[in-house]
């Protein structure tokens, strides 16, 4: 595999969903459908059977899944708002290229090999991450999933119907899951550890525990120009305090906390809002530290709300525990690839969901800038080609 071969396939996908400010590839939209069509085209070119699972994920198979003990690889197409090109799609493009490498070197699978594109991994449209893999494994109730709404109030069920998909089929993919023997996800590194190691490819050891919490602050809407400061019940003030408290609590205990979305109602510049919603993303090396962060924020915010004469309600939208990837599989892959670096990550992935059910591993491709979830996200094409070669070597080891 060389950089030119990688780029030839990459360039056919990369224009889809691209805007002036990065990528907008949201699930069950026209961009998503274009990505799915690209997926089907690539599978057809390779004689792979395509199917859509009960969770909305799309699969391509070399061999028959019904034979069991299959090796699955892939990632996701969807992006965060104004996201980067590589987060997700790199794993799918690399999977098809890995199949090409295996075929031209004469490999014959003794176990089925599949490629998957999971749906709504980022939660960029419906707010909950890893919807496709959570549905597949039973970690998300299908009725809850169908009723998730986007910013425009469109439910997931309505979005699927608009894309000619049937939301009634959503549910646990028991048969498909039972026939999997391993899952390997390739992903761009979301940091710069591999650059410091001067290594184009690495292997994941674990994913930090993380979650998303919605804070709803309520007060009293009023006129911004005539309501004196002493008479205000301003939920924005409490929300602002929460943002600062989140940073402080995370810094104290060695975790990470971010407030990247905030909605105010009615949302006018000359109106004190009546309601403010803020979303906390928190991550930590272990569950105890994560709990310290969230509990510390909650305690301080509840106290602050009382002083601001506002109210706060806190709801956990998603929580993922520490995920340590299968040690035997991880070490086997690292040795196979010549002793590449093994590193943890604070980013969540579908691999973390699958790891609760089948032996799972992750490969990382170097990101020299360290930028992720933003237009500046970048991997050198030479490193991407090395990643595809590494994935091919892993699939050969596990399935051929």
Backbone torsions as a table, in degrees:
resi	resn	phi	psi	omega
1	UNK	NA	129.3	174.9
2	UNK	-121.8	172.4	-174.9
3	UNK	-61.5	-35.6	-178.7
4	UNK	-65.9	-40.1	178.9
5	UNK	-66.8	-41.0	176.2
6	UNK	-60.5	-48.9	-175.1
7	UNK	-64.2	-33.8	-179.6
8	UNK	-59.1	-40.9	178.0
9	UNK	-78.6	-41.1	-178.9
10	UNK	-58.6	-40.8	-175.7
11	UNK	-67.0	-20.1	176.8
12	UNK	-76.7	-22.0	-179.2
13	UNK	-100.9	-34.3	-167.9
14	UNK	-60.7	-27.1	178.4
15	UNK	-71.3	-20.0	-174.0
16	UNK	-68.3	125.6	177.4
17	UNK	77.9	6.7	-178.1
18	UNK	-81.2	134.7	178.0
19	UNK	-124.6	-176.4	179.5
20	UNK	-68.8	-19.2	-177.5
21	UNK	-121.3	43.7	178.8
22	UNK	102.6	-150.1	-175.9
23	UNK	-111.6	143.6	174.6
24	UNK	-130.5	79.8	177.9
25	UNK	-109.7	89.6	-179.3
26	UNK	-98.9	150.3	-177.2
27	UNK	-66.3	146.5	177.9
28	UNK	57.5	43.8	173.3
29	UNK	-125.8	178.3	178.7
30	UNK	-61.7	-40.2	179.0
31	UNK	-62.3	-40.5	178.1
32	UNK	-62.6	-42.5	-179.9
33	UNK	-64.6	-38.6	177.0
34	UNK	-62.8	-40.1	177.4
35	UNK	-63.7	-42.5	178.7
36	UNK	-63.4	-39.4	177.6
37	UNK	-64.0	-40.9	176.3
38	UNK	-59.5	-44.1	179.6
39	UNK	-58.5	-48.3	-179.4
40	UNK	-62.5	-40.3	179.5
41	UNK	-61.7	-44.8	179.7
42	UNK	-65.3	-38.3	178.2
43	UNK	-65.9	-43.6	179.7
44	UNK	-60.9	-40.8	179.5
45	UNK	-60.6	-27.4	-177.2
46	UNK	-102.8	7.4	178.9
47	UNK	66.9	29.3	-179.0
48	UNK	-97.1	139.9	179.6
49	UNK	-77.9	132.1	-178.2
50	UNK	-107.2	138.9	175.9
51	UNK	-148.8	155.1	175.3
52	UNK	-109.5	129.3	-177.9
53	UNK	-81.7	177.0	-178.7
54	UNK	-68.1	-13.2	-177.8
55	UNK	-101.9	7.5	179.3
56	UNK	87.8	-4.9	178.3
57	UNK	-76.3	151.9	179.8
58	UNK	-113.3	137.7	-174.5
59	UNK	-125.5	149.5	169.3
60	UNK	-128.8	135.7	-172.5
61	UNK	-122.9	133.3	166.8
62	UNK	-104.2	103.0	-170.5
63	UNK	100.4	176.2	-176.0
64	UNK	-102.4	124.1	178.8
65	UNK	-57.6	-32.4	-177.4
66	UNK	-63.4	-15.7	175.9
67	UNK	-70.0	-18.9	175.4
68	UNK	81.7	170.3	178.0
69	UNK	56.7	35.5	-175.6
70	UNK	-72.8	153.6	173.9
71	UNK	-106.5	119.3	-177.0
72	UNK	-108.7	140.9	173.7
73	UNK	-138.9	171.7	-178.6
74	UNK	133.5	-166.9	-177.3
75	UNK	-163.9	-129.1	-177.1
76	UNK	-143.8	158.7	177.3
77	UNK	-96.4	-31.0	-168.9
78	UNK	-69.2	155.9	-176.6
79	UNK	-123.0	165.5	164.6
80	UNK	-76.2	165.3	175.6
81	UNK	-57.6	127.3	179.2
82	UNK	56.6	43.5	-177.1
83	UNK	-83.7	-173.4	-180.0
84	UNK	-92.1	172.8	-175.0
85	UNK	-80.6	-28.9	-164.3
86	UNK	-94.5	-27.3	-175.5
87	UNK	-64.4	103.7	-179.2
88	UNK	105.4	-70.5	-176.6
89	UNK	-57.1	-29.4	178.9
90	UNK	-57.1	-39.9	-178.6
91	UNK	-67.7	-30.4	-179.6
92	UNK	-79.8	-44.9	176.5
93	UNK	-60.1	-45.0	-179.4
94	UNK	-63.0	-33.1	179.7
95	UNK	-65.4	-45.2	177.7
96	UNK	-64.3	-39.0	178.4
97	UNK	-67.2	-35.5	177.1
98	UNK	-63.7	-38.9	175.6
99	UNK	-60.4	-42.3	178.4
100	UNK	-60.1	-43.6	179.3
101	UNK	-61.1	-46.0	-179.2
102	UNK	-61.1	-43.2	-176.2
103	UNK	-67.7	-42.5	-177.6
104	UNK	-76.4	-11.4	173.9
105	UNK	-98.9	8.1	173.1
106	UNK	80.9	16.0	-179.3
107	UNK	-68.0	141.6	178.3
108	UNK	-124.1	110.0	-176.7
109	UNK	-63.1	132.1	170.6
110	UNK	-95.1	-13.4	173.6
111	UNK	-125.8	146.1	177.2
112	UNK	-59.5	144.1	175.5
113	UNK	-117.7	128.7	-179.8
114	UNK	-123.3	153.4	173.1
115	UNK	-119.2	133.9	-178.5
116	UNK	-124.4	143.4	166.8
117	UNK	-115.8	105.1	179.2
118	UNK	-74.0	148.6	179.6
119	UNK	-96.9	146.8	174.3
120	UNK	49.9	49.9	177.1
121	UNK	-70.9	-41.2	-175.2
122	UNK	-76.6	-23.3	-172.8
123	UNK	71.5	20.4	-176.0
124	UNK	-68.8	-23.9	178.7
125	UNK	-103.5	-45.2	-172.6
126	UNK	-108.3	5.0	167.9
127	UNK	88.2	-20.4	-179.1
128	UNK	-108.8	126.6	-178.6
129	UNK	-77.6	157.4	173.4
130	UNK	56.1	41.3	-179.0
131	UNK	-61.1	-45.8	-176.9
132	UNK	-62.7	-46.5	-179.5
133	UNK	-73.6	-32.7	177.1
134	UNK	-67.2	-40.7	176.0
135	UNK	-63.9	-44.6	-177.3
136	UNK	-57.4	-38.8	-174.5
137	UNK	-96.6	-3.6	-179.9
138	UNK	88.1	8.9	-179.6
139	UNK	-80.8	-9.9	178.5
140	UNK	-131.7	126.9	179.6
141	UNK	-67.3	131.0	-177.4
142	UNK	-61.7	-33.0	177.3
143	UNK	-67.3	-39.0	175.2
144	UNK	-62.6	-43.0	-179.3
145	UNK	-63.0	-45.1	-178.6
146	UNK	-60.3	-29.4	-176.3
147	UNK	-96.8	2.9	172.7
148	UNK	-61.0	142.7	-178.4
149	UNK	-122.4	150.7	174.7
150	UNK	-91.9	-173.7	-176.5
151	UNK	-64.1	-22.3	-179.6
152	UNK	-94.3	6.3	178.2
153	UNK	82.1	7.7	178.8
154	UNK	-81.7	128.7	179.6
155	UNK	-78.8	161.0	176.2
156	UNK	-59.9	-39.9	178.8
157	UNK	-61.1	-44.2	179.7
158	UNK	-65.0	-39.4	179.2
159	UNK	-64.4	-40.8	177.8
160	UNK	-63.9	-43.2	179.9
161	UNK	-62.7	-37.8	177.9
162	UNK	-66.4	-21.3	177.3
163	UNK	-99.5	17.5	178.8
164	UNK	61.6	32.2	175.3
165	UNK	-111.9	151.9	-175.3
166	UNK	-98.6	108.0	-179.0
167	UNK	-69.8	-15.8	-178.8
168	UNK	-69.2	-18.3	-178.2
169	UNK	-82.2	-9.5	-175.7
170	UNK	-58.6	135.1	179.4
171	UNK	168.8	-175.4	-179.2
172	UNK	-67.2	132.4	179.1
173	UNK	-93.8	66.4	-170.1
174	UNK	-60.6	-46.8	-176.2
175	UNK	-65.0	-43.9	-179.2
176	UNK	-64.9	-43.7	-179.6
177	UNK	-63.3	-40.1	-178.5
178	UNK	-65.6	-24.7	-178.2
179	UNK	-92.4	4.0	177.9
180	UNK	-90.5	137.2	175.8
181	UNK	-107.2	-21.4	179.7
182	UNK	-166.1	153.7	173.9
183	UNK	-131.8	132.9	178.6
184	UNK	-129.6	118.8	179.6
185	UNK	-109.5	127.5	172.9
186	UNK	-98.2	137.3	-174.5
187	UNK	-149.6	148.3	171.6
188	UNK	-64.2	139.7	176.9
189	UNK	-65.9	140.4	179.2
190	UNK	-107.7	67.0	-175.3
191	UNK	162.7	-168.8	-175.2
192	UNK	-125.8	22.7	-177.3
193	UNK	-64.4	-40.2	-179.1
194	UNK	-68.2	-32.8	177.2
195	UNK	-65.1	-39.5	177.9
196	UNK	-65.6	-28.6	179.3
197	UNK	-89.1	-3.9	-176.0
198	UNK	54.4	45.7	-177.6
199	UNK	-126.4	129.5	179.6
200	UNK	-74.3	-22.7	-175.8
201	UNK	-137.1	143.7	175.4
202	UNK	-139.1	175.5	-179.9
203	UNK	-123.7	140.0	-179.5
204	UNK	-81.1	140.9	174.6
205	UNK	-96.8	-41.0	-175.1
206	UNK	-163.3	163.1	173.9
207	UNK	-117.9	126.7	179.5
208	UNK	-57.2	147.7	170.7
209	UNK	-63.8	143.6	-176.0
210	UNK	-158.1	168.8	178.9
211	UNK	-171.2	173.4	176.9
212	UNK	-126.8	134.4	179.8
213	UNK	-126.6	134.1	177.1
214	UNK	-99.3	124.6	176.3
215	UNK	-103.7	122.7	176.8
216	UNK	-112.1	113.7	-179.5
217	UNK	-102.9	129.9	179.3
218	UNK	-124.5	144.8	179.5
219	UNK	-148.5	-130.0	-178.7
220	UNK	-136.3	117.7	176.5
221	UNK	-67.0	140.3	-178.3
222	UNK	-162.5	174.7	-176.4
223	UNK	-75.5	131.9	-177.3
224	UNK	-72.1	-22.7	-175.6
225	UNK	-98.6	-20.0	-173.8
226	UNK	-114.1	-11.6	-179.6
227	UNK	-89.0	114.1	-177.7
228	UNK	-66.7	155.1	-173.3
229	UNK	-59.1	-36.6	-176.4
230	UNK	-69.3	-21.2	-176.8
231	UNK	-95.1	1.0	-172.3
232	UNK	-83.5	146.0	169.7
233	UNK	-122.1	76.3	-166.5
234	UNK	-98.1	106.1	-179.3
235	UNK	-68.9	-19.7	177.6
236	UNK	-66.3	-32.8	178.2
237	UNK	-63.3	-44.1	178.8
238	UNK	-67.2	-38.9	178.7
239	UNK	-63.4	-40.9	178.5
240	UNK	-63.1	-39.2	176.7
241	UNK	-62.3	-40.3	-179.9
242	UNK	-61.3	-40.0	179.4
243	UNK	-59.8	-45.7	179.8
244	UNK	-69.1	-38.8	179.5
245	UNK	-65.0	-36.8	179.8
246	UNK	-61.5	-44.6	179.3
247	UNK	-63.1	-43.9	-177.5
248	UNK	-65.6	-45.9	-178.5
249	UNK	-62.4	-40.6	179.9
250	UNK	-68.1	-41.3	-178.5
251	UNK	-64.6	-38.1	-177.1
252	UNK	-62.7	-40.5	-172.8
253	UNK	-103.7	1.3	176.9
254	UNK	83.9	30.6	176.1
255	UNK	-113.0	-163.1	-179.4
256	UNK	-134.3	135.7	176.1
257	UNK	-141.6	138.0	-176.3
258	UNK	-140.6	138.5	168.4
259	UNK	-115.2	103.1	-174.8
260	UNK	-107.7	-2.4	179.7
261	UNK	-142.7	135.5	179.6
262	UNK	-147.3	126.5	179.1
263	UNK	-119.7	133.5	178.4
264	UNK	-117.3	141.7	176.1
265	UNK	-124.5	131.9	10.6
266	UNK	-81.7	-7.2	173.9
267	UNK	84.5	30.4	177.4
268	UNK	-107.8	145.4	-175.6
269	UNK	-65.5	-26.0	-177.2
270	UNK	-106.2	24.2	179.9
271	UNK	-129.4	128.5	168.9
272	UNK	-66.3	125.4	-175.3
273	UNK	-67.8	150.2	174.1
274	UNK	-90.0	-28.2	-179.8
275	UNK	-140.3	138.6	174.0
276	UNK	-132.0	130.3	175.4
277	UNK	-113.7	134.5	179.3
278	UNK	-133.6	143.3	-177.7
279	UNK	-112.7	122.8	178.6
280	UNK	-98.0	129.1	171.2
281	UNK	-111.1	119.0	-177.6
282	UNK	-128.1	141.9	-177.9
283	UNK	-144.2	152.7	-177.2
284	UNK	-159.9	163.4	-179.6
285	UNK	-64.2	-26.8	177.8
286	UNK	-150.4	169.3	-175.3
287	UNK	-64.2	-34.6	-178.8
288	UNK	-63.0	-44.5	179.8
289	UNK	-67.6	-40.0	177.4
290	UNK	-60.6	-43.2	177.9
291	UNK	-61.3	-39.0	177.3
292	UNK	-60.2	-42.7	-178.5
293	UNK	-62.8	-53.1	-174.7
294	UNK	-66.8	-43.1	179.9
295	UNK	-64.8	-39.6	179.5
296	UNK	-64.2	-41.6	177.9
297	UNK	-64.1	-47.6	-177.8
298	UNK	-58.7	-46.6	-178.5
299	UNK	-59.3	-45.0	-176.9
300	UNK	-72.3	-35.7	-178.7
301	UNK	-71.7	-40.0	177.3
302	UNK	-60.4	-42.7	177.1
303	UNK	-63.5	-42.6	-179.5
304	UNK	-65.6	-39.2	179.6
305	UNK	-60.3	-38.3	178.1
306	UNK	-62.3	-41.5	-179.9
307	UNK	-71.4	-30.5	179.3
308	UNK	-84.8	-3.7	-176.4
309	UNK	59.2	43.6	175.0
310	UNK	-125.1	179.2	177.8
311	UNK	-128.3	153.7	178.8
312	UNK	-137.1	136.6	173.6
313	UNK	-122.7	136.4	-175.5
314	UNK	-122.3	128.8	-178.8
315	UNK	-131.5	129.6	175.1
316	UNK	-79.0	119.8	178.9
317	UNK	-89.7	-31.0	175.7
318	UNK	-159.1	143.5	176.9
319	UNK	-140.5	129.6	179.7
320	UNK	-124.8	124.4	-179.6
321	UNK	-74.3	175.2	174.1
322	UNK	-57.0	132.2	177.3
323	UNK	-118.0	114.8	173.7
324	UNK	-102.6	120.1	-177.1
325	UNK	-68.3	154.4	-177.7
326	UNK	-49.2	114.6	-172.3
327	UNK	-63.0	-40.9	180.0
328	UNK	-63.7	-43.7	179.4
329	UNK	-68.1	-43.6	178.4
330	UNK	-57.1	-51.2	-176.7
331	UNK	-68.2	-35.5	177.8
332	UNK	-62.9	-41.9	-179.7
333	UNK	-69.5	-44.2	-179.9
334	UNK	-59.3	-41.5	178.8
335	UNK	-69.1	-41.7	178.3
336	UNK	-56.9	-37.3	-177.4
337	UNK	-89.5	12.8	174.1
338	UNK	88.6	29.3	178.0
339	UNK	74.9	41.7	180.0
340	UNK	-67.8	160.9	180.0
341	UNK	-60.7	145.3	174.5
342	UNK	-114.5	124.4	-172.6
343	UNK	-143.4	148.4	175.4
344	UNK	-82.9	169.3	176.9
345	UNK	-142.5	150.9	175.9
346	UNK	-94.4	-1.0	-177.6
347	UNK	-91.8	142.6	177.6
348	UNK	-85.8	153.4	-178.4
349	UNK	-150.2	160.9	172.5
350	UNK	-58.7	-29.7	178.4
351	UNK	-57.4	-33.3	179.3
352	UNK	-65.7	-33.9	179.1
353	UNK	-73.9	-45.9	-179.4
354	UNK	-65.5	-29.2	-176.5
355	UNK	-62.3	-19.8	177.8
356	UNK	-76.3	-7.0	-172.4
357	UNK	-129.0	-31.8	-179.4
358	UNK	-138.0	154.7	173.7
359	UNK	-55.7	127.4	-171.6
360	UNK	-133.7	145.4	176.5
361	UNK	-141.2	160.6	175.7
362	UNK	-130.7	141.1	170.2
363	UNK	-108.9	139.5	175.4
364	UNK	-113.3	140.7	173.9
365	UNK	-106.8	135.3	-173.6
366	UNK	-53.8	139.0	176.2
367	UNK	-123.6	99.2	-171.7
368	UNK	-65.6	-28.5	-179.2
369	UNK	-86.1	-25.6	-175.1
370	UNK	79.5	-4.4	-178.2
371	UNK	-75.5	135.0	178.3
372	UNK	-144.9	154.6	-178.1
373	UNK	59.6	32.5	-179.8
374	UNK	-156.7	159.3	-176.4
375	UNK	-57.9	-24.6	-178.8
376	UNK	-76.3	-2.0	178.7
377	UNK	-58.8	131.1	-172.4
378	UNK	-157.0	139.5	169.4
379	UNK	-129.7	137.7	177.6
380	UNK	-63.9	142.5	-179.5
381	UNK	-61.9	-32.8	177.2
382	UNK	-62.6	-41.3	178.1
383	UNK	-68.5	-36.2	177.9
384	UNK	-63.9	-40.8	176.9
385	UNK	-63.2	-40.2	177.0
386	UNK	-63.0	-36.9	177.4
387	UNK	-64.6	-41.9	178.2
388	UNK	-64.0	-40.4	176.4
389	UNK	-62.4	-42.4	179.3
390	UNK	-63.0	-42.3	178.7
391	UNK	-64.4	-40.4	177.4
392	UNK	-60.5	-42.0	179.1
393	UNK	-62.5	-39.7	179.8
394	UNK	-67.4	-44.5	179.6
395	UNK	-64.5	-38.0	177.2
396	UNK	-62.4	-43.8	-179.5
397	UNK	-63.9	-39.6	-173.3
398	UNK	-88.1	-29.0	-168.2
399	UNK	-122.2	-12.3	-172.9
400	UNK	-113.3	NA	NA
